[in-house]
Amino acid sequence: MNEAMSEDQRSEAPEQPSPETDAAAPPLAPPQRPERSTWFLSRWLFLRLLGLIYLIAFLSLWVQIDGLVGRDGILPAADFLKAVEQQLGAERYWRLPTLCWLNASDGFLHFLCGAGVVLSLCVVAGVAPAVALFLLWAIYLSLCTVSREFLSFQWDILLLETGFLAIFFAPWKLWPRLTGEAAPSRIALWLLRWLLFRLMFASGLVKLASGDATWNNLTALNYHYETQPLPTWIGWYAHQLPHWFQTLSTAIMFGIELAVPFLIFTTGLGRTVAAAAFTGLMLLILLTGNYCFFNLLTIALCLLLLDDQFWVRVLPRSLASAAQDNPARPLAPRLRSCLLAGLASVIVLLSSLEMVARFFGYGSLPKPAARLLGWNSAFRSINIYGLFAVMTTERPEIVVEGSADGIIWHAYEFKWKPGDRKRPPAFVQPHQPRLDWQMWFAALGNYRGNPWFLNFLVRLLHGSPEVLALLEKNPFPDQPPRFVRAVLYEYHFTDFATRRKEGTWWRRERKGLYCPEIQLRDGDRKLPGLPAIGA
């Protein structure tokens, strides 16, 4: 850590070639590998891929924003902020940091998404990248805050943390060149690698710490492809692989997540091996399941394990040659280095406390540390990670039905989650259909623990166009149903023989009602055996 901090204050300019050397070099000579590690090409690639990921995230959310948190959406942002204001008063600003305190109208939500798209393009084009990244972080944090369950996924907080650290890694100029600028901050580079280490290592550690039997006996992949939120058709084929192969794959995954992360802090060859292993794992996950921009974002972090010596061998000559132009590069300002050193200390402290709290509980922390984590959690920019700590071994699915008379019921079809048994699991990434994803989590619990689900049913009774736009099929195009209910099924992948014979990718068994039928009464929504809930 001290080495990473001190090197940020050193000159990164390699020795200048003599005029005689320049004159002797042939005009079309291939680019020479730098004699010492530099990170100009790595930064250039990372920032542009990060800008592309931000662009994907904002475009994906923009087409859903009205149905999710608009005025007539499932969880209206304006109503939420109004209730919080009445409850928290001035404390609301730091408990729920969002630009939507200025305006929570549908128009402002669209403005934020549109601004995110424009700023993302600025990062891709290399226009004022540091300023653009700061604004992107503030806007995405604002939308995550008001979208609640719909923007609460691990890749959302990973994007916020990556974007926050990238602010200090990017050049602070209006139109920075590839080279000729101050060298990329070694401290910021180290922090981004520390993030990658925490992401990968914690993903393996939480699986072991959970005590889940399927991870302990290496059988988790016998279930994963079938029970993951939105599988792909390749995931269907992966599920058919023999058990010995699934066991071997699980063991290899543990090796990548628990052992390989330590190579991040080794020399060039070790980092290259880590980048290859992580990227390979991400590509396999990408092929078998839809995890929106998560895999791309992890791969973007892996780019920072590879220095310019690697990139000059694989990139086009014109780009690689630009990295060899070495005009004098000024030192990073001492004040900036000192500030980054302080920031790094805070981030390491908070991220370590987050890990202690995750594995030993918040009660194991001193009260000041617990309060500090409470303040930190509002900004979602120093986090703890770990997907699939407990493997789901069954796949409950909610089928939402409507009826005009309470006798004949018709099912609503979602765009991407399993429903029609003959519809193959499709690729939807890097887009994330937020409602479809949230339905997977809802099916693992009950409707009482998911208030947003009741709001969703009420919007169907109202025939909300914004919410209906999130669905594939509305069986009531002329007027809304009088009744809606939710039926719980258990879904399984079919096998080769069944798919050849019946053409189905899924088989299912009805388990009962997930939510009893509800109807609108005098503008209220009422549930059997429950008092009226809201208006």
Stockholm file with secondary structure:
# STOCKHOLM 1.0

chainA/1-535         MNEAMSEDQRSEAPEQPSPETDAAAPPLAPPQRPERSTWFLSRWLFLRLLGLIYLIAFLSLWVQIDGLVGRDGILPAADFLKAVEQQLGAERYWRLPTLCWLNASDGFLHFLCGAGVVLSLCVVAGVAPAVALFLLWAIYLSLCTVSREFLSFQWDILLLETGFLAIFFAPWKLWPRLTGEAAPSRIALWLLRWLLFRLMFASGLVKLASGDATWNNLTALNYHYETQPLPTWIGWYAHQLPHWFQTLSTAIMFGIELAVPFLIFTTGLGRTVAAAAFTGLMLLILLTGNYCFFNLLTIALCLLLLDDQFWVRVLPRSLASAAQDNPARPLAPRLRSCLLAGLASVIVLLSSLEMVARFFGYGSLPKPAARLLGWNSAFRSINIYGLFAVMTTERPEIVVEGSADGIIWHAYEFKWKPGDRKRPPAFVQPHQPRLDWQMWFAALGNYRGNPWFLNFLVRLLHGSPEVLALLEKNPFPDQPPRFVRAVLYEYHFTDFATRRKEGTWWRRERKGLYCPEIQLRDGDRKLPGLPAIGA
#=GR chainA/1-535 SS CHHHHHGGGSCCCCCCCCHHHHHHSCTTCCCCCCSSCCCHHHHHHHHHHHHHHHHHHHHHHHTTHHHHHSTTSSSCHHHHHHHHHHHHGGGHHHHSCCGGGTCCSHHHHHHHHHHHHHHHHHHHHTSSHHHHHHHHHHHHHHHHHHHGGGGCSHHHHHHHHHHHHHHHHSCCSSSCCSSSSCCCCHHHHHHHHHHHHHHHHHHHHHHHHTTCHHHHTTCTHHHHHHHSSSBCHHHHHHHTSCHHHHHHHHHHHHHHHHTGGGGGGSCHHHHHHHHHHHHHHHHHHHHHBCCTTHHHHHHHHHGGGSCHHHHHHHSCHHHHHHTTCCCCCCCCCHHHHHHHHHHHHHHHHHHHHHHHHHHHCGGGSCHHHHHHHHHHHTTTCSCCCCSCSSCCCSCEEEEEEEESSSSSCEECEESSSSCSTTSCCCCCTTSCCHHHHHHHHHHTSCGGGCHHHHHHHHHHHHTCHHHHTTEEECSCSSSCCSEEEEEEEEEEECCHHHHHHHCCSEEEEEEEEEEEEEEEETTEEECTTSCCCCC
#=GC SS_cons         CHHHHHGGGSCCCCCCCCHHHHHHSCTTCCCCCCSSCCCHHHHHHHHHHHHHHHHHHHHHHHTTHHHHHSTTSSSCHHHHHHHHHHHHGGGHHHHSCCGGGTCCSHHHHHHHHHHHHHHHHHHHHTSSHHHHHHHHHHHHHHHHHHHGGGGCSHHHHHHHHHHHHHHHHSCCSSSCCSSSSCCCCHHHHHHHHHHHHHHHHHHHHHHHHTTCHHHHTTCTHHHHHHHSSSBCHHHHHHHTSCHHHHHHHHHHHHHHHHTGGGGGGSCHHHHHHHHHHHHHHHHHHHHHBCCTTHHHHHHHHHGGGSCHHHHHHHSCHHHHHHTTCCCCCCCCCHHHHHHHHHHHHHHHHHHHHHHHHHHHCGGGSCHHHHHHHHHHHTTTCSCCCCSCSSCCCSCEEEEEEEESSSSSCEECEESSSSCSTTSCCCCCTTSCCHHHHHHHHHHTSCGGGCHHHHHHHHHHHHTCHHHHTTEEECSCSSSCCSEEEEEEEEEEECCHHHHHHHCCSEEEEEEEEEEEEEEEETTEEECTTSCCCCC
//
